[in-house]
Amino acid sequence: MPDIRSPVDTRIALLMAFLCSLWGFTHVTTKVAAPDISEVMQGGLRSALAAVLLFIWARVRGTPLFGRDGTLVAGIVAGLMFAGEFAFVFAGLARTGASRLVVFLYVAPCLTALGLHIFVPGERLRPWQWGGVALAFAGIIAAFGDSFTTAKTSLMGDLFGVAAAVLWAATTVFIRATRLSNISAAKVLFYQLAVSGLLLPVLSIAMGEPGVVRISAMAIASLAFQGIVVAFASYLAWFWLLTRYLGSQLAVFTFLTPLFGVAFGVVLLDEPVTLAFLVAVILVGAGIAMVSRRG
């Protein structure tokens, strides 16, 4: 039976925009809670919380998570890549400017499109769609380009951003190119949450992070948002989309995530709106439109 995924339509485009807004807001909540719970530890705790919620949700719906279907090894590999991505993101934030890290991290949609083009025949992009990917990435560089001259830089932090981008793209491509693309979204996500929920706290300790410094209302609210809304609900929706729609088209929407992060910074943290950001919004929007074009 051929593996056929649908192109992204208006309804799915709006859903992706909403998911990206949630992911962009996550950067704000992570920073706010960092004095109380260190970043990598936050990643581990939110994954553990989301894994428990997903287990309960699957039991209520009768969705099997532990049946033998030949995906155990692939699921563990996907989980290790998922955990590694977040470990590099949070470790990179400690070594380079956040804006610089965003630029390197959001090489991932380009790498995802390339990987799917190579390894998944039904995901091949046409020339104008590659132009859209390039245009959207140019928008991200426009939005954060000033940081390359003003931010305190670190080569190690930049390399961590690139490593996170490679792992993010590799995870998406791996899921689409293996048996994981044919099982339930709940099980795909459970593999990743379970592995990262176990691994990230250990990595946090090994990295010398302070871990849980104090339990404050802000820390609890941040973890609840990250665990329930982001890691459970939004990631479940993302992996469900990957089982039904073209991953190369979905990936380019993730360029919206850092723009939402900046927008929330403007609204909630009184950060200024720059001309570069407005140009970035136009470029990313045009790039998404080009990739989503059907012909």
DRENLUM-17644 format. One record per atom (N, C-alpha, C): atom name; y, z, x. Coordinates in Angstrom, 2 decimals, decimal comma. Layout:
N
    a        py        pz        px
   CA         Y         Z         X
...
END
This chain:
295
    a        py        pz        px
    N     -1,20      0,00      0,85
   CA      0,00      0,00      0,00
    C      1,24      0,00      0,88
    N      2,16     -0,95      0,72
   CA      3,34     -1,00      1,57
    C      4,26      0,19      1,36
    N      4,90      0,59      2,48
   CA      5,84      1,71      2,43
    C      7,21      1,16      2,07
    N      7,63      1,35      0,82
   CA      8,88      0,78      0,34
    C      9,85      1,90      0,01
    N     11,03      1,85      0,59
   CA     12,09      2,80      0,28
    C     13,23      2,04     -0,38
    N     13,89      2,69     -1,32
   CA     15,00      2,05     -2,04
    C     16,29      2,12     -1,24
    N     17,18      1,14     -1,38
   CA     18,51      1,25     -0,77
    C     19,32      2,32     -1,48
    N     20,33      2,81     -0,79
   CA     21,18      3,87     -1,34
    C     22,11      3,30     -2,39
    N     22,12      3,90     -3,59
   CA     23,03      3,47     -4,64
    C     24,16      4,48     -4,78
    N     25,04      4,28     -5,75
   CA     26,22      5,13     -5,91
    C     25,85      6,59     -6,17
    N     24,84      6,79     -6,99
   CA     24,42      8,16     -7,32
    C     23,95      8,90     -6,08
    N     23,16      8,24     -5,25
   CA     22,65      8,87     -4,04
    C     23,76      9,03     -3,01
    N     24,70      8,08     -2,99
   CA     25,83      8,19     -2,08
    C     26,64      9,46     -2,39
    N     26,86      9,73     -3,67
   CA     27,60     10,93     -4,05
    C     26,82     12,20     -3,70
    N     25,50     12,15     -3,87
   CA     24,68     13,30     -3,50
    C     24,75     13,55     -1,99
    N     24,69     12,47     -1,20
   CA     24,79     12,62      0,25
    C     26,14     13,19      0,66
    N     27,21     12,74      0,00
   CA     28,53     13,27      0,31
    C     28,59     14,77      0,02
    N     27,97     15,19     -1,08
   CA     27,94     16,62     -1,42
    C     27,14     17,41     -0,38
    N     25,99     16,88      0,03
   CA     25,18     17,55      1,05
    C     25,96     17,68      2,36
    N     26,66     16,62      2,74
   CA     27,44     16,66      3,98
    C     28,56     17,68      3,89
    N     29,13     17,86      2,70
   CA     30,17     18,88      2,54
    C     29,59     20,28      2,77
    N     28,37     20,50      2,29
   CA     27,71     21,78      2,53
    C     27,46     21,99      4,01
    N     26,96     20,95      4,69
   CA     26,66     21,06      6,11
    C     27,94     21,26      6,92
    N     29,02     20,62      6,50
   CA     30,29     20,82      7,19
    C     30,81     22,24      7,03
    N     30,63     22,81      5,86
   CA     31,08     24,18      5,61
    C     30,25     25,18      6,40
    N     29,01     24,81      6,73
   CA     28,14     25,71      7,50
    C     28,77     26,07      8,84
    N     29,47     25,11      9,48
   CA     30,10     25,39     10,76
    C     31,11     26,52     10,63
    N     31,83     26,55      9,51
   CA     32,82     27,61      9,28
    C     32,13     28,96      9,12
    N     31,07     29,01      8,31
   CA     30,40     30,29      8,06
    C     29,71     30,80      9,32
    N     29,17     29,89     10,13
   CA     28,52     30,31     11,37
    C     29,52     30,97     12,31
    N     30,71     30,38     12,45
   CA     31,74     30,95     13,32
    C     32,20     32,30     12,80
    N     32,36     32,41     11,50
   CA     32,86     33,66     10,91
    C     31,87     34,80     11,14
    N     30,56     34,50     11,04
   CA     29,54     35,55     11,17
    C     29,11     35,80     12,61
    N     29,54     34,96     13,56
   CA     29,09     35,07     14,95
    C     29,35     36,44     15,59
    N     30,47     37,11     15,32
   CA     30,66     38,44     15,93
    C     29,62     39,47     15,47
    N     29,04     39,26     14,30
   CA     28,05     40,20     13,77
    C     26,62     39,80     14,09
    N     26,34     38,49     14,05
   CA     25,00     37,97     14,36
    C     25,19     36,74     15,24
    N     24,60     36,73     16,42
   CA     24,76     35,61     17,34
    C     24,19     34,33     16,75
    N     24,66     33,19     17,27
   CA     24,43     31,90     16,60
    C     22,95     31,51     16,49
    N     22,22     31,55     17,60
   CA     20,82     31,12     17,55
    C     20,01     32,07     16,67
    N     20,34     33,35     16,72
   CA     19,66     34,31     15,84
    C     19,96     33,98     14,38
    N     21,19     33,58     14,08
   CA     21,51     33,15     12,71
    C     20,60     32,01     12,28
    N     20,41     31,04     13,19
   CA     19,55     29,91     12,87
    C     18,13     30,35     12,54
    N     17,60     31,31     13,33
   CA     16,25     31,79     13,07
    C     16,13     32,56     11,77
    N     17,11     33,43     11,50
   CA     17,06     34,24     10,28
    C     17,21     33,38      9,03
    N     18,09     32,37      9,10
   CA     18,27     31,54      7,91
    C     17,02     30,70      7,66
    N     16,35     30,25      8,73
   CA     15,11     29,48      8,55
    C     14,03     30,36      7,95
    N     13,93     31,61      8,42
   CA     12,91     32,52      7,89
    C     13,16     32,80      6,41
    N     14,42     33,06      6,05
   CA     14,76     33,30      4,64
    C     14,44     32,07      3,80
    N     14,81     30,90      4,28
   CA     14,57     29,68      3,52
    C     13,07     29,39      3,39
    N     12,29     29,70      4,43
   CA     10,85     29,48      4,37
    C     10,21     30,34      3,28
    N     10,65     31,59      3,16
   CA     10,13     32,48      2,11
    C     10,49     31,93      0,73
    N     11,74     31,51      0,56
   CA     12,17     30,96     -0,73
    C     11,41     29,68     -1,06
    N     11,19     28,84     -0,05
   CA     10,46     27,60     -0,28
    C      9,02     27,87     -0,67
    N      8,40     28,87     -0,04
   CA      7,03     29,25     -0,39
    C      6,94     29,68     -1,85
    N      7,88     30,53     -2,28
   CA      7,90     30,99     -3,67
    C      8,13     29,81     -4,62
    N      9,10     28,95     -4,28
   CA      9,42     27,78     -5,11
    C      8,21     26,87     -5,25
    N      7,50     26,65     -4,16
   CA      6,33     25,78     -4,20
    C      5,20     26,39     -5,03
    N      5,01     27,69     -4,93
   CA      3,97     28,34     -5,73
    C      4,28     28,24     -7,21
    N      5,55     28,44     -7,59
   CA      5,94     28,36     -8,99
    C      5,73     26,95     -9,53
    N      6,04     25,95     -8,72
   CA      5,90     24,56     -9,15
    C      4,50     24,00     -8,96
    N      3,64     24,75     -8,29
   CA      2,29     24,28     -8,04
    C      2,21     23,22     -6,96
    N      3,18     23,23     -6,05
   CA      3,19     22,27     -4,94
    C      2,40     22,85     -3,78
    N      1,31     22,20     -3,35
   CA      0,50     22,75     -2,26
    C      1,21     22,64     -0,91
    N      1,17     23,72     -0,14
   CA      1,77     23,72      1,19
    C      0,72     23,83      2,30
    N     -0,49     24,24      1,96
   CA     -1,49     24,51      2,98
    C     -2,75     23,66      2,84
    N     -2,73     22,66      1,98
   CA     -3,90     21,79      1,84
    C     -4,14     20,96      3,09
    N     -5,39     20,63      3,35
   CA     -5,73     19,83      4,52
    C     -5,47     18,35      4,23
    N     -4,45     17,81      4,88
   CA     -4,12     16,40      4,66
    C     -3,87     15,66      5,97
    N     -4,27     16,28      7,08
   CA     -4,14     15,62      8,38
    C     -2,74     15,61      8,95
    N     -1,84     16,48      8,43
   CA     -0,45     16,47      8,91
    C     -0,08     17,70      9,72
    N     -1,04     18,58     10,01
   CA     -0,71     19,84     10,67
    C     -0,05     19,62     12,03
    N     -0,66     18,78     12,86
   CA     -0,12     18,56     14,20
    C      1,26     17,92     14,12
    N      1,39     16,88     13,28
   CA      2,68     16,22     13,11
    C      3,73     17,19     12,57
    N      3,32     18,06     11,66
   CA      4,25     19,03     11,09
    C      4,74     20,03     12,13
    N      3,86     20,49     13,00
   CA      4,26     21,42     14,05
    C      5,20     20,73     15,04
    N      4,90     19,48     15,37
   CA      5,78     18,73     16,28
    C      7,17     18,58     15,67
    N      7,22     18,22     14,38
   CA      8,52     18,11     13,70
    C      9,25     19,45     13,69
    N      8,50     20,53     13,49
   CA      9,10     21,85     13,50
    C      9,67     22,23     14,85
    N      8,96     21,88     15,92
   CA      9,45     22,15     17,27
    C     10,73     21,37     17,57
    N     10,78     20,10     17,13
   CA     11,99     19,30     17,34
    C     13,15     19,87     16,53
    N     12,87     20,29     15,32
   CA     13,89     20,87     14,45
    C     14,47     22,14     15,08
    N     13,59     23,01     15,58
   CA     14,04     24,24     16,22
    C     14,81     23,93     17,50
    N     14,33     22,97     18,28
   CA     15,00     22,61     19,52
    C     16,40     22,07     19,28
    N     16,55     21,29     18,22
   CA     17,87     20,75     17,90
    C     18,89     21,87     17,71
    N     18,55     22,86     16,89
   CA     19,51     23,93     16,62
    C     19,70     24,84     17,83
    N     18,67     25,01     18,64
   CA     18,83     25,80     19,86
    C     19,85     25,14     20,78
    N     19,77     23,83     20,94
   CA     20,72     23,11     21,80
    C     22,13     23,12     21,21
    N     22,23     23,01     19,88
   CA     23,55     23,03     19,24
    C     24,26     24,35     19,53
    N     23,57     25,46     19,26
   CA     24,22     26,76     19,40
    C     24,43     27,12     20,88
    N     23,48     26,72     21,74
   CA     23,68     26,97     23,16
    C     24,82     26,12     23,70
    N     24,95     24,90     23,17
   CA     26,04     24,03     23,60
    C     27,40     24,56     23,20
    N     27,49     25,20     22,03
   CA     28,76     25,76     21,57
    C     29,28     26,84     22,51
    N     28,36     27,49     23,22
   CA     28,77     28,54     24,16
    C     29,23     27,97     25,50
    N     29,05     26,66     25,70
   CA     29,33     26,08     27,00
    C     30,36     24,96     26,99
    N     30,75     24,50     25,82
   CA     31,75     23,44     25,74
    C     32,55     23,59     24,46
    N     33,63     22,84     24,34
   CA     34,44     22,92     23,14
    C     33,69     22,42     21,92
    N     33,95     23,03     20,77
   CA     33,25     22,64     19,54
    C     33,50     21,19     19,19
    N     34,74     20,72     19,39
   CA     35,07     19,34     19,05
    C     34,31     18,35     19,93
    N     34,22     18,67     21,22
   CA     33,45     17,80     22,12
    C     31,99     17,77     21,69
    N     31,43     18,92     21,37
   CA     30,02     18,98     20,98
    C     29,77     18,13     19,75
    N     30,70     18,15     18,80
   CA     30,55     17,36     17,58
    C     30,44     15,87     17,91
    N     31,27     15,39     18,83
   CA     31,23     13,97     19,19
    C     29,86     13,60     19,74
    N     29,33     14,42     20,65
   CA     28,03     14,12     21,23
    C     26,90     14,29     20,21
    N     27,00     15,33     19,35
   CA     25,97     15,56     18,35
    C     25,88     14,41     17,37
    N     27,04     13,83     17,02
   CA     27,02     12,78     16,01
    C     26,82     11,38     16,60
    N     26,20     11,37     17,80
   CA     25,52     10,16     18,26
    C     24,22     10,00     17,48
    N     23,76     11,11     16,89
   CA     22,46     11,14     16,21
    C     22,28     10,07     15,14
    N     23,24      9,84     14,22
   CA     23,03      8,79     13,22
    C     22,83      7,40     13,84
    N     23,53      7,15     14,95
   CA     23,33      5,86     15,64
    C     21,91      5,78     16,21
    N     21,47      6,87     16,84
   CA     20,12      6,90     17,41
    C     19,07      6,82     16,32
    N     19,34      7,46     15,17
   CA     18,41      7,41     14,05
    C     18,25      5,98     13,55
    N     19,37      5,30     13,36
   CA     19,32      3,91     12,89
    C     18,55      3,04     13,88
    N     18,78      3,26     15,18
   CA     18,08      2,47     16,20
    C     16,59      2,77     16,19
    N     16,24      4,06     16,12
   CA     14,83      4,43     16,12
    C     14,09      3,91     14,91
    N     14,69      4,01     13,74
   CA     14,06      3,47     12,53
    C     13,94      1,96     12,60
    N     14,94      1,31     13,17
   CA     14,91     -0,16     13,34
    C     13,71     -0,58     14,19
    N     13,39      0,23     15,21
   CA     12,30     -0,11     16,13
    C     10,94      0,27     15,57
    N     10,83      1,47     15,00
   CA      9,52      2,02     14,66
    C      9,12      1,88     13,19
    N     10,08      1,60     12,31
   CA      9,75      1,48     10,88
    C     10,24      0,11     10,40
    N      9,33     -0,85     10,22
   CA      9,74     -2,23      9,89
    C     10,66     -2,33      8,68
    N     10,44     -1,52      7,64
   CA     11,26     -1,62      6,44
    C     12,66     -1,06      6,58
    N     12,98     -0,49      7,75
   CA     14,28      0,13      7,98
    C     15,20     -0,70      8,87
    N     14,86     -1,95      9,11
   CA     15,67     -2,74     10,04
    C     17,03     -3,07      9,46
    N     18,07     -2,88     10,28
   CA     19,43     -3,15      9,86
    C     19,85     -4,57     10,22
    N     20,77     -5,11      9,43
   CA     21,33     -6,43      9,71
    C     22,57     -6,28     10,57
    N     23,04     -7,40     11,17
   CA     24,17     -7,30     12,12
    C     25,39     -6,59     11,56
    N     25,78     -6,89     10,29
   CA     26,99     -6,25      9,76
    C     26,76     -4,75      9,56
    N     25,49     -4,35      9,32
   CA     25,21     -2,93      9,16
    C     25,31     -2,19     10,49
    N     24,89     -2,84     11,57
   CA     25,10     -2,25     12,90
    C     26,59     -2,09     13,16
    N     27,37     -3,06     12,70
   CA     28,82     -2,95     12,83
    C     29,35     -1,74     12,09
    N     28,77     -1,45     10,92
   CA     29,17     -0,27     10,16
    C     28,84      1,02     10,88
    N     27,66      1,08     11,51
   CA     27,29      2,27     12,29
    C     28,30      2,49     13,42
    N     28,63      1,40     14,13
   CA     29,60      1,49     15,23
    C     30,98      1,92     14,73
    N     31,36      1,40     13,57
   CA     32,67      1,74     13,01
    C     32,74      3,22     12,63
    N     31,67      3,72     12,01
   CA     31,64      5,14     11,63
    C     31,68      6,04     12,86
    N     30,95      5,67     13,91
   CA     30,97      6,47     15,13
    C     32,34      6,43     15,78
    N     33,00      5,28     15,71
   CA     34,37      5,17     16,22
    C     35,30      6,12     15,48
    N     35,03      6,31     14,18
   CA     35,82      7,25     13,41
    C     35,66      8,68     13,90
    N     34,42      9,06     14,26
   CA     34,20     10,41     14,79
    C     34,93     10,60     16,11
    N     34,88      9,57     16,98
   CA     35,60      9,66     18,25
    C     37,10      9,77     18,00
    N     37,61      9,03     17,01
   CA     39,04      9,10     16,68
    C     39,43     10,50     16,21
    N     38,54     11,11     15,44
   CA     38,84     12,43     14,89
    C     38,88     13,51     15,96
    N     38,02     13,38     16,97
   CA     37,90     14,45     17,95
    C     38,26     14,02     19,37
    N     38,80     12,82     19,50
   CA     39,09     12,28     20,82
    C     40,07     13,12     21,63
    N     41,02     13,78     20,96
   CA     42,01     14,58     21,68
    C     41,36     15,71     22,47
    N     40,22     16,18     22,00
   CA     39,59     17,32     22,67
    C     39,13     16,97     24,07
    N     38,94     15,67     24,35
   CA     38,48     15,28     25,68
    C     39,57     15,49     26,73
    N     40,81     15,59     26,30
   CA     41,90     15,81     27,24
    C     42,47     17,22     27,16
    N     42,20     17,91     26,03
   CA     42,79     19,24     25,85
    C     41,77     20,37     25,91
    N     40,50     20,08     25,58
   CA     39,51     21,15     25,52
    C     38,97     21,48     26,90
    N     38,57     22,74     27,05
   CA     37,90     23,16     28,27
    C     36,49     22,58     28,24
    N     36,14     21,85     29,26
   CA     34,90     21,09     29,21
    C     33,81     21,68     30,10
    N     32,60     21,31     29,77
   CA     31,44     21,70     30,57
    C     30,40     20,61     30,44
    N     29,96     20,10     31,58
   CA     28,95     19,05     31,57
    C     27,66     19,54     30,91
    N     27,28     20,79     31,20
   CA     26,06     21,33     30,62
    C     26,15     21,37     29,10
    N     27,28     21,81     28,57
   CA     27,46     21,85     27,13
    C     27,40     20,47     26,50
    N     28,01     19,48     27,17
   CA     27,96     18,11     26,68
    C     26,51     17,59     26,64
    N     25,77     17,90     27,70
   CA     24,37     17,47     27,75
    C     23,55     18,14     26,66
    N     23,86     19,39     26,35
   CA     23,17     20,08     25,25
    C     23,46     19,38     23,92
    N     24,71     18,91     23,75
   CA     25,05     18,18     22,54
    C     24,26     16,89     22,42
    N     24,13     16,17     23,54
   CA     23,34     14,93     23,54
    C     21,87     15,24     23,24
    N     21,33     16,31     23,85
   CA     19,94     16,68     23,61
    C     19,70     17,02     22,14
    N     20,65     17,73     21,53
   CA     20,53     18,06     20,11
    C     20,54     16,79     19,26
    N     21,40     15,84     19,63
   CA     21,48     14,57     18,88
    C     20,16     13,81     18,98
    N     19,59     13,77     20,19
   CA     18,31     13,07     20,38
    C     17,22     13,71     19,54
    N     17,17     15,04     19,52
   CA     16,14     15,73     18,75
    C     16,34     15,56     17,25
    N     17,59     15,57     16,80
   CA     17,88     15,35     15,39
    C     17,40     13,96     14,96
    N     17,77     12,95     15,74
   CA     17,35     11,58     15,42
    C     15,84     11,44     15,51
    N     15,25     12,03     16,56
   CA     13,80     11,92     16,75
    C     13,04     12,56     15,60
    N     13,56     13,67     15,08
   CA     12,90     14,34     13,95
    C     12,88     13,43     12,72
    N     14,02     12,80     12,42
   CA     14,09     11,91     11,25
    C     13,17     10,71     11,42
    N     13,20     10,10     12,59
   CA     12,36      8,92     12,85
    C     10,89      9,32     12,82
    N     10,56     10,45     13,43
   CA      9,17     10,92     13,48
    C      8,62     11,13     12,08
    N      9,42     11,76     11,21
   CA      8,97     11,99      9,84
    C      8,72     10,68      9,11
    N      9,63      9,71      9,29
   CA      9,49      8,43      8,60
    C      8,35      7,58      9,15
    N      8,01      7,77     10,42
   CA      7,01      6,90     11,06
    C      5,61      7,49     11,04
    N      5,43      8,70     10,50
   CA      4,12      9,34     10,50
    C      3,69      9,66      9,07
    N      2,56     10,32      8,95
   CA      2,04     10,71      7,64
    C      2,97     11,67      6,90
    N      3,87     12,29      7,61
   CA      4,80     13,22      6,97
    C      5,64     12,55      5,90
    N      5,85     11,24      6,02
   CA      6,66     10,53      5,03
    C      5,92     10,35      3,71
    N      4,62     10,64      3,70
   CA      3,82     10,43      2,49
    C      3,41     11,73      1,81
    N      3,88     12,87      2,32
   CA      3,58     14,14      1,68
    C      4,84     14,65      0,98
    N      4,72     15,77      0,31
   CA      5,87     16,29     -0,45
    C      6,99     16,71      0,49
    N      8,21     16,59      0,00
   CA      9,36     17,02      0,78
    C      9,29     18,52      1,07
    N      8,74     19,28      0,13
   CA      8,62     20,73      0,31
    C      7,74     21,06      1,52
    N      6,65     20,34      1,68
   CA      5,75     20,64      2,80
    C      6,37     20,21      4,12
    N      7,05     19,06      4,12
   CA      7,74     18,60      5,34
    C      8,75     19,66      5,78
    N      9,52     20,16      4,85
   CA     10,54     21,15      5,18
    C      9,90     22,48      5,59
    N      8,81     22,85      4,93
   CA      8,16     24,13      5,25
    C      7,67     24,17      6,69
    N      7,11     23,05      7,16
   CA      6,70     22,97      8,56
    C      7,87     23,34      9,47
    N      9,02     22,76      9,21
   CA     10,16     22,93     10,11
    C     10,78     24,32      9,99
    N     10,88     24,83      8,77
   CA     11,45     26,16      8,58
    C     10,53     27,24      9,18
    N      9,24     27,10      8,99
   CA      8,31     28,10      9,50
    C      8,33     28,14     11,02
    N      8,29     26,97     11,65
   CA      8,29     26,94     13,12
    C      9,61     27,46     13,67
    N     10,74     26,99     13,12
   CA     12,04     27,43     13,64
    C     12,31     28,90     13,32
    N     11,82     29,37     12,16
   CA     11,99     30,78     11,81
    C     11,27     31,71     12,77
    N     10,17     31,24     13,34
   CA      9,43     32,03     14,33
    C      9,99     31,86     15,74
    N     10,40     30,64     16,07
   CA     10,77     30,32     17,45
    C     12,21     30,71     17,80
    N     13,17     30,46     16,90
   CA     14,58     30,66     17,25
    C     14,92     32,14     17,56
    N     14,41     33,12     16,82
   CA     14,70     34,50     17,23
    C     14,18     34,83     18,62
    N     13,02     34,29     18,97
   CA     12,47     34,51     20,32
    C     13,38     33,86     21,36
    N     13,84     32,63     21,08
   CA     14,76     31,96     21,99
    C     16,07     32,73     22,13
    N     16,55     33,28     21,03
   CA     17,78     34,05     21,06
    C     17,66     35,23     22,02
    N     16,55     35,93     21,94
   CA     16,31     37,07     22,84
    C     16,19     36,59     24,29
    N     15,43     35,49     24,49
   CA     15,24     34,96     25,84
    C     16,56     34,49     26,46
    N     17,48     34,00     25,63
   CA     18,78     33,54     26,12
    C     19,75     34,68     26,39
    N     19,36     35,90     26,04
   CA     20,23     37,05     26,28
    C     21,30     37,23     25,23
    N     21,13     36,61     24,07
   CA     22,11     36,80     23,00
    C     22,08     38,25     22,49
    N     23,20     38,73     21,97
   CA     23,19     40,09     21,41
    C     22,38     40,23     20,14
    N     22,09     39,11     19,46
   CA     21,29     39,16     18,24
    C     22,08     39,73     17,08
    N     21,45     40,65     16,34
   CA     22,10     41,28     15,20
    C     22,91     42,46     15,72
    N     24,23     42,31     15,74
   CA     25,12     43,34     16,24
    C     25,38     44,40     15,16
    N     25,71     43,93     13,96
   CA     25,92     44,84     12,83
    C     25,71     44,07     11,52
    N     25,35     44,81     10,51
   CA     25,13     44,22      9,19
    C     26,39     44,44      8,37
    N     27,20     43,42      8,26
   CA     28,43     43,49      7,48
    C     28,30     42,64      6,23
    N     29,24     42,82      5,31
   CA     29,24     42,02      4,09
    C     29,40     40,53      4,42
    N     30,24     40,24      5,41
   CA     30,45     38,85      5,81
    C     29,18     38,24      6,39
    N     28,47     39,01      7,21
   CA     27,24     38,51      7,81
    C     26,18     38,25      6,74
    N     26,06     39,16      5,78
   CA     25,09     38,99      4,70
    C     25,44     37,76      3,85
    N     26,73     37,61      3,52
   CA     27,16     36,47      2,71
    C     26,91     35,15      3,45
    N     27,19     35,15      4,75
   CA     26,99     33,93      5,54
    C     25,51     33,56      5,60
    N     24,66     34,55      5,88
   CA     23,22     34,27      5,95
    C     22,67     33,84      4,59
    N     23,18     34,45      3,52
   CA     22,73     34,05      2,18
    C     23,09     32,60      1,91
    N     24,32     32,22      2,25
   CA     24,73     30,84      2,04
    C     23,89     29,89      2,89
    N     23,75     30,22      4,18
   CA     23,00     29,34      5,08
    C     21,52     29,26      4,72
    N     20,94     30,38      4,33
   CA     19,51     30,39      4,05
    C     19,16     29,81      2,69
    N     19,93     30,20      1,65
   CA     19,60     29,77      0,29
    C     20,15     28,38     -0,02
    N     21,44     28,19      0,22
   CA     22,09     26,93     -0,17
    C     21,80     25,82      0,82
    N     21,94     26,12      2,12
   CA     21,83     25,06      3,14
    C     20,38     24,81      3,53
    N     19,74     25,80      4,18
   CA     18,41     25,57      4,75
    C     17,34     25,36      3,68
    N     17,48     26,00      2,52
   CA     16,49     25,83      1,45
    C     16,85     24,65      0,55
    N     17,95     24,76     -0,20
   CA     18,25     23,77     -1,23
    C     18,70     22,42     -0,66
    N     19,67     22,44      0,26
   CA     20,21     21,16      0,73
    C     19,21     20,42      1,62
    N     18,48     21,16      2,48
   CA     17,49     20,48      3,33
    C     16,32     19,95      2,51
    N     15,96     20,67      1,44
   CA     14,90     20,18      0,56
    C     15,34     18,86     -0,09
    N     16,60     18,83     -0,53
   CA     17,13     17,59     -1,10
    C     17,14     16,47     -0,07
    N     17,52     16,78      1,19
   CA     17,57     15,78      2,26
    C     16,19     15,19      2,52
    N     15,17     16,02      2,65
   CA     13,84     15,50      2,93
    C     13,24     14,79      1,73
    N     13,64     15,20      0,53
   CA     13,22     14,44     -0,65
    C     13,82     13,04     -0,61
    N     15,08     12,94     -0,24
   CA     15,74     11,63     -0,12
    C     15,03     10,76      0,91
    N     14,60     11,36      2,02
   CA     13,93     10,59      3,08
    C     12,60     10,00      2,60
    N     11,99     10,63      1,59
   CA     10,72     10,10      1,08
    C     10,92      8,95      0,09
    N     12,17      8,70     -0,33
   CA     12,41      7,71     -1,39
    C     13,45      6,65     -1,06
    N     14,31      6,92     -0,07
   CA     15,39      5,99      0,22
    C     15,40      5,63      1,71
    N     16,08      4,54      2,04
   CA     16,12      4,05      3,40
    C     16,81      5,07      4,31
    N     16,07      5,54      5,31
   CA     16,60      6,56      6,21
    C     17,78      6,08      7,02
    N     17,80      4,80      7,40
   CA     18,90      4,26      8,20
    C     20,21      4,29      7,41
    N     20,13      4,06      6,11
   CA     21,33      4,12      5,27
    C     21,74      5,56      5,00
    N     20,77      6,44      4,81
   CA     21,08      7,85      4,60
    C     21,73      8,46      5,85
    N     21,23      8,07      7,02
   CA     21,70      8,67      8,26
    C     23,18      8,47      8,49
    N     23,69      7,29      8,14
   CA     25,09      7,00      8,42
    C     26,02      7,90      7,60
    N     25,54      8,40      6,46
   CA     26,36      9,31      5,66
    C     26,62     10,62      6,39
    N     25,73     10,99      7,31
   CA     25,92     12,26      8,00
    C     27,16     12,25      8,89
    N     27,75     11,08      9,14
   CA     29,03     11,05      9,85
    C     30,11     11,79      9,06
    N     29,90     11,97      7,76
   CA     30,87     12,70      6,95
    C     30,90     14,20      7,25
    N     29,80     14,71      7,78
   CA     29,67     16,16      7,97
    C     30,78     16,75      8,83
    N     31,04     16,22     10,05
   CA     32,11     16,83     10,84
    C     33,49     16,65     10,21
    N     33,67     15,56      9,45
   CA     34,96     15,37      8,78
    C     35,16     16,44      7,70
    N     34,10     16,77      6,99
   CA     34,19     17,86      6,02
    C     34,46     19,18      6,74
    N     33,85     19,34      7,93
   CA     34,09     20,55      8,70
    C     35,56     20,70      9,05
    N     36,19     19,59      9,47
   CA     37,62     19,62      9,77
    C     38,43     19,89      8,50
    N     38,05     19,25      7,40
   CA     38,78     19,43      6,15
    C     38,73     20,89      5,69
    N     37,58     21,52      5,82
   CA     37,49     22,94      5,45
    C     38,33     23,79      6,39
    N     38,41     23,37      7,67
   CA     39,27     24,09      8,60
    C     40,73     24,00      8,19
    N     41,12     22,84      7,67
   CA     42,50     22,65      7,21
    C     42,78     23,54      6,00
    N     41,84     23,57      5,05
   CA     42,04     24,30      3,80
    C     41,92     25,81      3,99
    N     40,89     26,23      4,74
   CA     40,59     27,65      4,83
    C     41,18     28,34      6,05
    N     41,39     27,57      7,13
   CA     41,88     28,18      8,36
    C     43,28     27,73      8,73
    N     43,94     27,00      7,83
   CA     45,32     26,55      8,04
    C     45,48     25,69      9,29
    N     44,44     24,90      9,61
   CA     44,54     23,99     10,74
    C     45,33     22,75     10,31
    N     46,09     22,12     11,21
   CA     46,93     20,98     10,83
    C     46,13     19,71     10,58
    N     46,64     18,86      9,69
   CA     46,05     17,54      9,46
    C     46,71     16,56     10,43
    N     45,90     15,84     11,21
   CA     46,44     14,91     12,19
    C     46,26     13,47     11,71
    N     47,05     12,59     12,30
   CA     46,91     11,17     12,00
    C     45,53     10,67     12,42
    N     45,02     11,19     13,53
   CA     43,69     10,79     14,00
    C     42,62     11,10     12,96
    N     42,75     12,24     12,27
   CA     41,77     12,60     11,25
    C     41,84     11,63     10,08
    N     43,03     11,25      9,65
   CA     43,16     10,31      8,54
    C     42,59      8,95      8,91
    N     42,83      8,51     10,15
   CA     42,24      7,25     10,62
    C     40,72      7,37     10,63
    N     40,21      8,52     11,06
   CA     38,76      8,73     11,10
    C     38,14      8,62      9,72
    N     38,80      9,19      8,72
   CA     38,27      9,11      7,34
    C     38,15      7,66      6,90
    N     39,15      6,85      7,23
   CA     39,12      5,43      6,85
    C     37,99      4,70      7,57
    N     37,84      4,95      8,88
   CA     36,81      4,26      9,66
    C     35,41      4,65      9,21
    N     35,19      5,94      9,00
   CA     33,87      6,40      8,57
    C     33,55      5,85      7,18
    N     34,52      5,87      6,28
   CA     34,29      5,32      4,94
    C     33,97      3,85      4,98
    N     34,69      3,10      5,81
   CA     34,41      1,66      5,94
    C     33,03      1,42      6,55
    N     32,67      2,24      7,54
   CA     31,36      2,08      8,17
    C     30,23      2,34      7,20
    N     30,37      3,39      6,38
   CA     29,34      3,70      5,38
    C     29,22      2,57      4,37
    N     30,36      2,03      3,95
   CA     30,33      0,92      2,99
    C     29,60     -0,28      3,57
    N     29,80     -0,57      4,86
   CA     29,16     -1,72      5,49
    C     27,64     -1,51      5,59
    N     27,22     -0,30      5,97
   CA     25,79     -0,04      6,10
    C     25,10     -0,06      4,75
    N     25,81      0,38      3,71
   CA     25,22      0,46      2,37
    C     25,21     -0,89      1,64
    N     25,90     -1,87      2,18
   CA     25,91     -3,20      1,54
    C     24,52     -3,79      1,49
    N     24,19     -4,38      0,37
   CA     22,83     -4,93      0,22
    C     22,73     -6,38      0,68
    N     23,83     -7,06      0,82
   CA     23,72     -8,46      1,23
    C     25,05     -9,14      1,18
END
